[in-house]
Amino acid sequence: MKGKNIPNIHRHNPPEWFKKSDFGIFIHWGLYSVPAFAPAETEDFAAILRTKSPEYLFANQPYAEWYKNSMMIKDSPVYRFHKDHYGDMSYEEFARTFKQTAKNVDVEEWTSLFSAAGAKYVVVVTKHHDGFVMYNTRHKNPRVDGFNLDFDFVGDLAQACRARGMRFGVYYSSLLDWTFTGKPITKVSDLFLCNNNSREYMDYCRNHWLELIDRYKPDILWSDIGYPADPRLEDLFRYYYEQVPEGVVNDRWTQFPNWLRNPLGRKLLDVLAAKWMKADGDYDVKYYDYRTIEYTSEWRRNDVWFEMCRGMDKSFGYNKYSNPKDFITAEEVRKTIDEIYPKKGRLLLNVGPDENGNIPEYQRKVLADLQNYKT
C-alpha cells in the first residue's frame, strides 16, 4: 500500500476534505457530565501553563472531564466539592445514573445544530481518561463491571453526522485509563508515566482502536496524551490507512520508554515536558498527520497542518458552575477561524452536553449565532 514504510502517510499532503475543513465540533460527554464541576475561578488551560506550575494545574484543573483525578487530590476544589455533595461515593458509581440518563440523547438534534453552524467534521470522545466507554463495546473493562454504554451511541452519531455531509472522527484516551491505575496525576512525569504498560492494557487499548476502525471507519483518529509502549503501534496505523485511505491521525501518540520511570528519568521528564507543554506545539513528535494545540491560537510553524481545540468556556466537559464572563461568542469563534485557517489550521470547538445529552443553552446560542458567520 502507499506509505507502507512510513507510519503516517498524510503529513505533507492531507486529503482535500481535511484541507477544506476550517471548523469542526469536539464532543466531551461522559460520567463527568453528572457532577459537572470544575473550579471556575481558575485561569484557562493555556494561561495556567504560562503562569503557574504543573502541580497547580492538576490540583486546580479547569477541565470538568478530569473530575476523577481531581477528586483524588486531597483538599483540591473538586475533592472538597465531592465530599460535600457525594460523601464517600466512588466516581465509578456515576455510571449507574449516566447509563440511564444517556438514553435521552438526540443525536439528530445535535448534528442538525452542528451542520447549521458550519461544522465540516465532528470528533467524539469514545473513552476519556476515566475509562468509561461510550458505546456497546465487545471489549469489556476487566476492572469495573459494566463500565460502558449499552447502546451504540457512537454509531448513531456517526450515521447522523455523515447523513448531513460532515466527516466523523473518534477520540480515545490511549495512554491514560484511571480504572487501570490508582495514583492521581499531580505532576508532569505522572501525566506521561503514571499509566499501565501491562500487556493486558496494551491489548485492551489496541482492541478498542481496532474495533473503532472496523465499526465506524472514522475519518480521524484522535489519541490523547500518548500511547502505551506497545511495539504494534505502527501496524495499527497501517491497518487504519488500509481501511480508511483518506483518514488522518493527530499527534498525541508518543510512547514513553520504561527507563524513564526511575527517579532520575522522572526528574528529567518533569523538566522537559513542562517546557513542551508551554511550547504551543513547537516541538517534534514522531507520529502525526497533523499537530494539535489547546486553548491558544499561537502557532509558530508553517510547515505542518494543525488543529486548535478549545471549549466554549474553560472546560471541555460540561461545567454547570462556569462563569458567563468566560463564555466564548460566535464572533470570537469566527475570528479564530479566520486567523488560523490561512496558516494551515482549523478550529475544533467543543460541545459539552449535560448528563441527559442536552446541549447547554449558552453553547446552543453560540452554535445558532455561528449560522450568521458561515463561509
N, C-alpha and C positions, 0 to 999 in steps of 0.2 A: 504494500500500500504506500501511498505518498507519505513521505515523512517517517518511514519505518525506522530509520536510525536516529531520529531525534525525538525527544519526549513531547514537544509541543509544536504543532505544525502551522499555527495561525498567528504567530508572534509578529511577523513583519508584514503580513498581508491578510488581515482578518476577512471573513466573508462580508459581502455587501450589506447584508441585513444589519450586521453589527456596526459597520461604519456609519450607516444612516440612523442609528439609534441614539438620539441625543438625550433620551429621557426614559427611565424605567421605574417600576414600583417594586420596592422591597416589602416583604410581609413578615413581621415578627409576631407570632401568635402561639401561645402555649400555656403551660401551667402558671407561669409568672403573670399571666393576664388575670388570674384570680385575686391575689393580693394587690397587684398593680401598684406597687410602691417603689420609689427610689427617692433619695433626698433631693428635693427640687432646688434647694438654695445653693448647691454646689455649682461650679462652673461647668461648661460643656467639656466633652472629652478632649478636644484639641487644646482648649485653654488650660486644662489641668496638666496636660503633658508639657506645655510650655512653662508653667509657673510653679508646679507642685512636684512632690516626689511620687514615685510609683506606689509607695506604701500608702500615701494619702489617697491616691486614685482608687485602690482596691477597697479601702475602708469606707470611702465616700462615693462609691461608684454611682454615676448618674444614670446608668442603664438598668431599667427595671428587670430586664431579662437575666441579669446577674443576681437576682434575689437570693437564690440558693447559696451562692458563695458568700454574699454579703452577710447573710444571716448567721453564717458560721464564724464571723469575725466578731469576737466579744466586744460589746459596747459600741459597735458601729450603729449608725442610724437605723439600718434595716434590722439588726439584732434587737434593738430596743422596740422597734415597731412590731416585730413578730411576737416578742414576749407580751406586749400589751394587747395585741389583737388575737393571737392564736395560742398563747401559752407555750406548752412543750410539744405542740403538734409538729410532726415532721413535715418537711417540704413535700415529700412524696405523697402525702395524704391529699394534697390539692388535686391529684389525679382523679379521685372519686367525684369531685364536683365538676371538674373540667370535662371529663368524658361524657357527662350528661349535657352540660350547657353547650358544648361544642356542636352538638347535633342541630342547634338552631341556626348555624351559619348558612348564609345565602350567597354562594359564590357567583351566581348570575348577577346579583345586585353589585357585588364588589367589582366584577370585571366590567360592568357597564359604566361604573364611575371611573375606573382606570382608563378605559378606552376613550371616554368623552374628554378626559383631562389631557389626552395626547400621549399617553404612555405607549412606547413601542414594544416593551417587554416587561415581564413580571418574574421576580425571583422570590420563592417562598422558603421559609425555614422548615426543613423536614425533621431536623433534630438539632436542638441547641445544646449548650454545654450541660444542661440539667439532665440530659439523656432521654427525655420523653420523645417518642417517635410519633410524628404527626400523620400517620396513615396506618393501615392494617397490614403491617409488615409480616413477612413469613419468618423473620429472624428476631425472635423474642429476646428481651433483655434477661440475661441469666441471673441478675442480682435483684431485680424488682419485678414481681409478678404483674403481668397485665399493664406494663408501662408503655402503652401506645394506644392511639385511637383505634376503635374497632370498626371504622368505616373508611373508605378511600377518599379522604378529603383532598389529598394531593392530586389524585387522578381526576376528581371532579373539577378542581381548579384549573388543571392543565387543559382539560377539554373546553372549559368556558373561556379561557384566555385565547386559545387558538381559534375558537369559533368567531372571535372578534378581531382576528388578524394580529394578535400580539404573540411574540415569541415567549417561551416559557423556560425558566431555569430553576434549579434546586440548590439551596444552601444546605450544607450538612456540617456539623461540628465534628471534624475528623480527629483532631488531637485531643480535645477535652471531652470527657464524659464523666460527670461527677458521681454517677452511680458506680463507677469502677474505682474511684479514689475516695479517700476520707478526709484529706487535709485541705483546708481552704487556701486559696491563692492570695498571698499577701505581699509578694514582691515579684519582680520581673522574672527571675530564674524559676520561680514556681509556675509562672504562666506557661513557660516552654518545657519545663522538666517535670512538673507535678502531674504527669499523665501516666496511663497504664500502657506499658510496652510489651505486655504478655502476648503470646501467640493467640490466646483466647480473644483479647480485644482487637488485635490486628485482623483476625478473621471476621469478627463481628462488624468492624468498620468497613472492611473490604466488601463483605457480603451485602451490606446496606447500599454501598455505592453501585455495585453490580445490579442490585435489584432496582435502584432508581433509574439506572441507564436502560435496563431491559423493559421496565414497565412504562416509563414516561418519555423516553428518548429526549431528554432535556437539551435545550439549545445552549445552556450554560451550566457548568459545574462550578459551584461557589463553595470552596472549602474555607474553613476559618482557623486562624491561629497557626496551624501547621498540620503535619501528618505523622502518624506513628512511624517508627524506624523499621518499616516493612519494605524489604527489597523488591516487592512486586508492584510498587507504585507506577513505574514506567509502563509496565504491562497493562495496568488499569487505563492509563491514558491511551495507549494504542488500541485497546478494545473499544474505548469510548469513540474515538475518531472513526473506527470501522462502522460503528452503529449509527453515529451522527456525524457525517463528513463535514457539515458546516457548524459543528459545535465549537465552543470556546471554553477555556478554563481560566479562572482567576489566579492570583499569585500567592495564595496562602496555603502552600503545600510543603513548606520547609521541614526537613527531617533533622532532628537533633540527636547526635550520637550519644551513646550511653556514657562515654568517658567524661562528658560534661557534668554528670551527676555527682562527681566527687566535689569536696568543698572548694578546691581551687577553681575547678571548672564552673561552678555556680557563681563564684565571685566574678570571674571573667565575663560570664554571660550577663550578670546584673549590670555591669558597666557598659558592655557593647549593646545589649538590647535596649537599654534606656536611651542610648543615642539613636538607635534605629527608630524607636517609637516617636522620636521628635523630628525625624528626618523627612517627613511628608513624602515617603516613597522614594527618596533619592538615595537608594542603596540597591545592591544587586541581590537577586534571588535566582535560584536555578530553574524553577518550574513556573511557567505562566504563558498565556497568550496575551493577557492584558494585566495591568497593575491596578491596585486599589488604594485609595486614601479615604480618610474618615473625618467628617466634620471640619474639613478645610478645603478650600479651592486652590490652595497654593500648590503648584506643580512645576518643578524645575527642569523637567526633561521634555525634549521634543522628539525623541527617537522611539518612543513606545506609546501604545494606546493605553488609556486609563479610564477609571471609573471613580467618581466621588460618591460615597454613600453617607447618608445622614437621616435622622428622624425629623419629624415636624416640630419637635421640641428638643429637649436634651437627651431623650431616650429613644430606643427602638421599640422595645416592649411598651405596652400601654402603661402610663403612669397617671393615675387619676388625680394625683396631687400636684401635677405640673402647674407652673405659673403662667397665666395668659401672656405675660410680657415675653415669654420665651417661645411663643408660637411663631413659626415662620409664616410668611404671607406668600400668596401666589406671585406677587411682583418680585419678591426676593428669589423665589424658585426660578422664575424666568430669567432674571439677571444672572444667576449662577450658571444656568444652561448656556446662555449667550456668551458668558466668559470662558467656559471650559471647552465647549464643543469645537471651536476653531483650533484648540490645542490637542485634538485627538481625544477629548474627554466626553463623558456622558454622566448625567446625574442619576443615581439610584436613590429615589426618595422613599423613605419608609412609611408604611401604614401600620399602626399597632392597634388591632381590634381589641375589644373587651372580652370577657370570658364567654359571652354569648355570641361572639362573632360580629358584634355591631361595631362599625367604624365610628369613633367618637365624633361629635358634632364639629369640633374645631378642625379636625382632619378632613371631614366631608366638605367643609367650606373651602379649604384650600383646593381640593380636587375640583369642586364646582367652579371656583374662580379661575382655575387654570384653563378652562374652556375658552376664556376670552384672550388667552395668550398663545393658543396653539399656532404652530407654524405649518 
